[in-house]
Amino acid sequence: MRRRLAAASCAALLTVCLAACGSTTPSTGNPPTTTAQVPLPPNVSFENSVDGPDSPTESTDCDMASLRPDASLPVPGRMPPRTAMADILQRGRLVVGTDLGSNPLSFRDPLTGDVVGFDVDVAHWISAAIFGDPNRIDYRMVSTDNRVEALATGAVDVVIKSMSITCERMASVAFSTPYFEASQRILVYRHSGIESAADLAGKRVCATTSSTSLSRVRHLAPKATFATTVSWADCLVMMQQGQVDAITSDTPILAGIAQQDPWVQVVGDSLGDEYYGVGVAKNHPELVRFINGVLAQRRADGSWQNSYQRWLSVLGPGSPPPYTYRD
């Protein structure tokens, strides 16, 4: 009798377990939603675009040519005296302003702890040209809002952080030739009903403070509400928590965000092109010429293409952006 009761109990428990567990097949429906009140990331601000469609945007219609490099690069470890490169060599480290949360441009590999990405490869090229060692780098976290100040105060030697070359920024920052050409798009949840910038009216859009992405979408979607954050990771957290409806940024950054959340997708046509350059303080033209020589060398020897294939091939075929020099 006890054995029959035990067997019946086990069968009942098994039935309850199977009913509770259900199928393990991933859902293909709508993404999960939340109704709980959750805190905002730090230093987030919301604002309506009250300026209308005529609000100014960052422009690229000026002469954006960079300084011509010297005929040849100096030998690594032997920089010309009284130059920024000689100071960096004497210090023993290249101080690079970047962001460690912008996969696949610059981020910390969770397995190795190394700082890696396409922007980081550019930093390695410069370090190798100065020291003969690609790893003599100190990374300093900078935000979109404070990277110009970091250059002006000498807190960093260069900024390599998806920094778009614009006429306004060229007034306070010296730029290398472009090392990457990106386009701006919109990232949303699947089934959100948002397909283009025209659908952002009445929606909440996230971008980082002082980014060109913010000013451009404010111009295109004046009836949207804009959330500005310190980092793109904060934008993703806010969208996952239902606090914003869309994120706008450049395609490499959106590709990195999309890898972290299978429910999101990039929509719409390009909202504009962005040309990333290495930012340098205005009082170091010799460093700009040196970096332009490094970039020319890396374009020619295949290093640029190898880095693109490693980090950005998800965007499709790519090639180095066009550039022009001035003397």
FISELUM-825996 format. One record per residue (C-alpha): residue in one letter; chain; z, x, y. Coordinates in steps of 0.5 Angstrom, whole numbers, plus 2048, in hexadecimal, padded with zeros to 3 digits. Layout:
// FISELUM-825996
A, A, Z, X, Y
...
// end
This chain:
// FISELUM-825996
M, A, 800, 800, 800
R, A, 802, 806, 805
R, A, 7FB, 809, 803
R, A, 7F7, 803, 805
L, A, 7FB, 802, 80B
A, A, 7FA, 809, 80E
A, A, 7F3, 809, 80C
A, A, 7F2, 802, 810
S, A, 7F6, 805, 816
C, A, 7F1, 80B, 816
A, A, 7EB, 807, 816
A, A, 7EE, 803, 81C
L, A, 7EF, 809, 820
L, A, 7E8, 80C, 81E
T, A, 7E5, 805, 821
V, A, 7E9, 805, 827
C, A, 7E7, 80D, 828
L, A, 7E0, 80C, 827
A, A, 7E0, 806, 82C
A, A, 7E4, 80A, 831
C, A, 7E0, 810, 831
G, A, 7D9, 80C, 831
S, A, 7D2, 810, 832
T, A, 7D2, 818, 834
T, A, 7CB, 817, 837
P, A, 7CB, 819, 83E
S, A, 7CA, 813, 843
T, A, 7C3, 812, 846
G, A, 7C5, 80D, 84B
N, A, 7C8, 80D, 852
P, A, 7CC, 813, 854
P, A, 7D4, 812, 854
T, A, 7D7, 810, 85A
T, A, 7DE, 810, 85D
T, A, 7E2, 80B, 861
A, A, 7E9, 80F, 862
Q, A, 7EB, 812, 868
V, A, 7E9, 819, 868
P, A, 7EB, 81F, 86D
L, A, 7E5, 822, 871
P, A, 7E4, 829, 871
P, A, 7E7, 82D, 876
N, A, 7E3, 82E, 87D
V, A, 7DF, 828, 87C
S, A, 7DC, 824, 882
F, A, 7D8, 81D, 882
E, A, 7D4, 81C, 888
N, A, 7CE, 817, 88A
S, A, 7C8, 819, 88C
V, A, 7C8, 816, 893
D, A, 7C3, 81B, 897
G, A, 7BD, 817, 893
P, A, 7B7, 81A, 891
D, A, 7B6, 81E, 897
S, A, 7BC, 823, 895
P, A, 7BA, 82A, 895
T, A, 7B9, 82E, 88F
E, A, 7B9, 835, 88D
S, A, 7B2, 838, 88F
T, A, 7AD, 83D, 88C
D, A, 7A7, 83C, 891
C, A, 7A9, 843, 894
D, A, 7A7, 84A, 892
M, A, 7AB, 84B, 88C
A, A, 7A8, 852, 88A
S, A, 7AD, 858, 888
L, A, 7AD, 85F, 88A
R, A, 7A8, 864, 886
P, A, 7AB, 868, 881
D, A, 7AB, 870, 881
A, A, 7A5, 873, 87E
S, A, 7AA, 875, 878
L, A, 7B1, 873, 876
P, A, 7B6, 879, 876
V, A, 7B9, 87C, 870
P, A, 7BF, 878, 86D
G, A, 7C5, 87B, 86F
R, A, 7C2, 87F, 875
M, A, 7C2, 87A, 87B
P, A, 7BF, 87C, 882
P, A, 7C5, 87E, 886
R, A, 7C8, 879, 88B
T, A, 7C5, 873, 888
A, A, 7C8, 86D, 885
M, A, 7C6, 86F, 87E
A, A, 7CA, 876, 87F
D, A, 7D0, 872, 881
I, A, 7D0, 86E, 87B
L, A, 7CE, 874, 876
Q, A, 7D5, 878, 879
R, A, 7D9, 871, 878
G, A, 7D6, 871, 871
R, A, 7D5, 86A, 871
L, A, 7D0, 865, 873
V, A, 7D4, 85F, 876
V, A, 7D0, 858, 875
G, A, 7D1, 851, 877
T, A, 7CF, 84C, 872
D, A, 7D2, 846, 86F
L, A, 7D4, 846, 867
G, A, 7D3, 83F, 866
S, A, 7CC, 83E, 867
N, A, 7C9, 83F, 860
P, A, 7C3, 841, 85F
L, A, 7C3, 845, 865
S, A, 7CA, 848, 866
F, A, 7D0, 847, 861
R, A, 7D5, 849, 85C
D, A, 7D3, 849, 855
P, A, 7D8, 846, 851
L, A, 7D8, 84A, 84B
T, A, 7D7, 851, 84E
G, A, 7DB, 850, 855
D, A, 7D5, 854, 858
V, A, 7D2, 851, 85E
V, A, 7CA, 84F, 85D
G, A, 7C4, 84C, 85F
F, A, 7BE, 84D, 863
D, A, 7C1, 84E, 86A
V, A, 7C6, 853, 866
D, A, 7C0, 857, 863
V, A, 7BD, 858, 86B
A, A, 7C4, 85B, 86C
H, A, 7C4, 85F, 866
W, A, 7BD, 862, 868
I, A, 7C0, 864, 86F
S, A, 7C6, 867, 86C
A, A, 7C1, 86B, 867
A, A, 7BD, 86E, 86D
I, A, 7C3, 870, 871
F, A, 7C8, 873, 86B
G, A, 7C3, 874, 865
D, A, 7C8, 86E, 862
P, A, 7C6, 867, 862
N, A, 7CE, 865, 861
R, A, 7D1, 868, 867
I, A, 7D2, 862, 86B
D, A, 7D8, 85E, 86E
Y, A, 7D7, 856, 86E
R, A, 7DA, 852, 874
M, A, 7DA, 84B, 873
V, A, 7D7, 848, 87A
S, A, 7D5, 841, 87B
T, A, 7CF, 83E, 87E
D, A, 7D3, 83D, 884
N, A, 7D6, 844, 885
R, A, 7D1, 849, 882
V, A, 7CE, 84A, 889
E, A, 7D5, 84C, 88C
A, A, 7D6, 850, 886
L, A, 7D0, 855, 888
A, A, 7D1, 855, 88F
T, A, 7D9, 857, 88E
G, A, 7D7, 85C, 889
A, A, 7DA, 859, 883
V, A, 7D4, 85A, 87F
D, A, 7CE, 85E, 87F
V, A, 7C9, 859, 87D
V, A, 7C9, 852, 87B
I, A, 7C5, 850, 875
K, A, 7C7, 848, 874
S, A, 7C1, 844, 874
M, A, 7C0, 845, 87C
S, A, 7BA, 842, 87F
I, A, 7B7, 845, 884
T, A, 7B6, 841, 88A
C, A, 7B5, 842, 892
E, A, 7BC, 840, 894
R, A, 7BF, 845, 88F
M, A, 7BA, 84B, 891
A, A, 7BE, 84A, 898
S, A, 7C4, 84D, 894
V, A, 7C2, 850, 88E
A, A, 7BD, 855, 88C
F, A, 7B9, 853, 885
S, A, 7B5, 857, 880
T, A, 7AF, 854, 87E
P, A, 7AF, 84E, 879
Y, A, 7B1, 84F, 872
F, A, 7B1, 848, 870
E, A, 7AD, 842, 872
A, A, 7B1, 83B, 870
S, A, 7B0, 834, 872
Q, A, 7B5, 82F, 874
R, A, 7B6, 829, 86F
I, A, 7BB, 823, 86E
L, A, 7BF, 823, 868
V, A, 7C2, 81C, 865
Y, A, 7C5, 819, 85F
R, A, 7BF, 816, 85B
H, A, 7BE, 80E, 85C
S, A, 7C1, 80F, 863
G, A, 7BB, 80C, 866
I, A, 7BA, 812, 86B
E, A, 7B3, 815, 86A
S, A, 7B2, 818, 871
A, A, 7B5, 819, 878
A, A, 7B3, 812, 87A
D, A, 7B8, 80F, 875
L, A, 7BE, 813, 878
A, A, 7BF, 80E, 87D
G, A, 7C6, 80B, 87D
K, A, 7C8, 810, 877
R, A, 7CD, 816, 877
V, A, 7C9, 81D, 877
C, A, 7CD, 824, 876
A, A, 7CB, 82B, 878
T, A, 7CE, 831, 87A
T, A, 7D1, 832, 882
S, A, 7CB, 835, 886
S, A, 7C6, 835, 881
T, A, 7BF, 834, 883
S, A, 7BF, 82E, 87D
L, A, 7C4, 82A, 881
S, A, 7C0, 82B, 888
R, A, 7B9, 829, 884
V, A, 7BC, 823, 881
R, A, 7C0, 820, 887
H, A, 7B9, 820, 88A
L, A, 7B5, 81D, 884
A, A, 7BB, 818, 883
P, A, 7BF, 816, 889
K, A, 7C2, 810, 886
A, A, 7C6, 814, 881
T, A, 7CD, 816, 881
F, A, 7CE, 81E, 880
A, A, 7D3, 821, 87C
T, A, 7D4, 829, 87E
T, A, 7D7, 82E, 879
V, A, 7D9, 835, 878
S, A, 7D5, 836, 872
W, A, 7D0, 832, 86E
A, A, 7D5, 832, 868
D, A, 7D9, 82D, 86C
C, A, 7D3, 829, 86D
L, A, 7D2, 828, 866
V, A, 7D9, 826, 865
M, A, 7D9, 821, 86A
M, A, 7D2, 81E, 867
Q, A, 7D6, 81E, 860
Q, A, 7DC, 81A, 864
G, A, 7D7, 815, 867
Q, A, 7D9, 818, 86E
V, A, 7D2, 819, 870
D, A, 7CB, 817, 86D
A, A, 7C6, 81D, 86E
I, A, 7C6, 824, 86F
T, A, 7C1, 828, 873
S, A, 7BF, 82F, 872
D, A, 7BA, 834, 870
T, A, 7B7, 834, 869
P, A, 7BB, 83A, 866
I, A, 7C1, 837, 868
L, A, 7C0, 830, 866
A, A, 7BD, 833, 85F
G, A, 7C4, 836, 85E
I, A, 7C8, 830, 860
A, A, 7C3, 82C, 85B
Q, A, 7C5, 831, 855
Q, A, 7CC, 82F, 856
D, A, 7CB, 827, 856
P, A, 7C6, 824, 851
W, A, 7C6, 81D, 855
V, A, 7C3, 820, 85B
Q, A, 7BC, 821, 85D
V, A, 7B8, 824, 863
V, A, 7B4, 81F, 866
G, A, 7AE, 81E, 86C
D, A, 7A9, 823, 86F
S, A, 7AB, 829, 873
L, A, 7AF, 828, 879
G, A, 7AD, 82F, 87C
D, A, 7AC, 836, 87A
E, A, 7B2, 83C, 87A
Y, A, 7B1, 843, 87A
Y, A, 7B7, 847, 878
G, A, 7B8, 84E, 87C
V, A, 7BE, 853, 87B
G, A, 7C2, 852, 881
V, A, 7C4, 859, 885
A, A, 7C8, 85A, 88C
K, A, 7C3, 85A, 892
N, A, 7C5, 861, 894
H, A, 7C3, 864, 88D
P, A, 7BB, 864, 88D
E, A, 7BB, 86A, 889
L, A, 7BE, 866, 883
V, A, 7B9, 861, 884
R, A, 7B3, 866, 883
F, A, 7B7, 869, 87D
I, A, 7B8, 862, 87A
N, A, 7B1, 860, 87B
G, A, 7AF, 867, 878
V, A, 7B3, 865, 872
L, A, 7B0, 85E, 871
A, A, 7A9, 861, 872
Q, A, 7AA, 866, 86C
R, A, 7AE, 860, 868
R, A, 7A8, 85B, 869
A, A, 7A3, 861, 867
D, A, 7A7, 863, 860
G, A, 7A8, 85D, 85D
S, A, 7AF, 85C, 85E
W, A, 7AE, 856, 863
Q, A, 7AA, 852, 85D
N, A, 7AF, 854, 858
S, A, 7B5, 852, 85C
Y, A, 7B1, 84B, 85D
Q, A, 7B0, 84A, 856
R, A, 7B7, 84B, 854
W, A, 7BA, 847, 859
L, A, 7B5, 842, 85C
S, A, 7B0, 841, 857
V, A, 7B3, 839, 857
L, A, 7AF, 838, 85D
G, A, 7A8, 83A, 85A
P, A, 7A4, 840, 85C
G, A, 7A6, 844, 862
S, A, 7A3, 84A, 866
P, A, 7A6, 84E, 86C
P, A, 7A5, 84A, 872
P, A, 7A1, 84C, 878
Y, A, 7A3, 851, 87D
T, A, 7A1, 855, 884
Y, A, 7A4, 85B, 887
R, A, 7A5, 85D, 88E
D, A, 7A6, 864, 891
// end
